[in-house]
Amino acid sequence: MLFIKGNIVTPTRVINKGGVLIEKDKIVKVGRIKKYPPLTKIFDIPGSTVVPGFIDIHMHGLGKYTTKGKKNIIGISNLEPSYGTTGFLPTLACATHKEYLQFLQDVKDVIKDQPEKGAKILGAHLEGPYINPIMKGGMDEKYLRLPDKKEYQELIRAGGRDLKIMTLSPELPGSIGLIKSLRKNNTVASLGHSMAKEDDVRKAIRAGLTHICHLFNAFPPQKPRELGVREPSLADICLAMDGLTAEVNPDGIHVHPLMIRLAIKAMGLENIVAITDSMMGTGLPEGTYRMSDGRKFRTKKGDVARLVENERIIVGSILTMNFAFKNLVKKCGLSFSQASLLTSLNPARIIGLDRLTGSIEVGKKADIAVLDSNFECLMTFVEGKLVYQKT
C-alpha cells in the first residue's frame, strides 16, 4: 500500500495535513489518517499540496513532440507526469483525411499498449477538418472543408469509442448530420472556429452538440447593429445556452481572468474545463518550431505560440497543466478545490470518465499529483504507480 501525506484537495474542501491511502490502483481512504497497515510506503513532503492528476482534453504538443505519430504521442505521455498530468487527449488540427485516419489509428494503438511510466492516453480530439475558413485562426485554410458524410463516417468508424471529441463549425452545410453521427458514437460534438448565429447554435444543440472549444478564442468580434444597440455575440450566445460545457485557456494571454470568472458565473463551475492548447516547444527554451502541418511558429516566455510569417496570429500556447491550475488560483481567484474541478474532474466528466478518475475520492483510480508552494510538480502517480519524482 501507499500513503501520500499533504494538504489534500478534494472536490469540496482541502484537508490540511491529511492523507490518501492507496491499495494497488485505487484510493481506499482519504482524510486525517492515523493508522495504516505495516509495510505501507509513505510519501511525505511537508507543505505539499496533493491534487487529483490533471486531465488535458485539448493539446497539440509538448517538449520536442507534436501529436502526429506513435513515437510522438508516447513521448508526450512520458513528459506529461512532470507537470502533474495523468491523462490527456492528443489533438490534431490542419491535416489531410489520410493523416486524420492515421492519427486515429496511432492513438488507438498507443491506448492498447500504454506507456509504462507515462500519462494515460484517454482518446483523441479532432479539431477539424470541418471548420469555417473565415474563423480559421492559426489553421491552414487548405485543410478546411465542408462536412462530407462518407468522409466523416470513415473518421468515426476509425476512431470508434476512442474518438472522444470533434470540434466543428455548426453553421456549415452538412454539420447537423455530422453532429448526429458523433452523438450516436458517443463522441462529444464541440463548437469551435465558428461564425454561428443563435439559430445555428440552437439547431446544433438539438442535434447533440454539447461542448465549446476554447471559449472566447477564434470567436467572431462583436459588431453593433447600430449605435446604442447591443446584440449577442457568439460567445454571449454560448454563455446563455443551457446544456453546454466549455474550454477556457487560463494562460493569462488567451483569455483575461475576468472572462474566465464570467464564464463560470454564466455556465456554472461544473461546466468549465481548463485546457492548455499547448504546442511543440512547451517546456523548452524559447525558439522556433514547426506545427504538425509544417508551418513555423515562435515561442517566447510569458507569451504564446505565434506564427513566424505573421506574429499577430496565435497558433497555441506554451502552458502546462500545473500552471493552468496555478493561474486559476492566483489570477482568477478560485479556491484549490474549485480549480481542481476545472483541471481534473470536469474534463473527466466531459469524456465520460468521472466515475473512474478526476478527483481524490474513495474508489477512484489513484491518479494524483503532488505540488510544492510554487505549483511545481514534485511527484505524480498514475493508477497508484509512481511515474514521476522530481530530483
Order of alpha helices (4+ residues) and beta strands (2+ residues): beta-beta-beta-beta-beta-beta-beta-alpha-beta-alpha-beta-beta-alpha-beta-alpha-beta-alpha-beta-alpha-beta-alpha-beta-beta-beta-beta-beta-alpha-alpha-alpha-beta-beta-beta
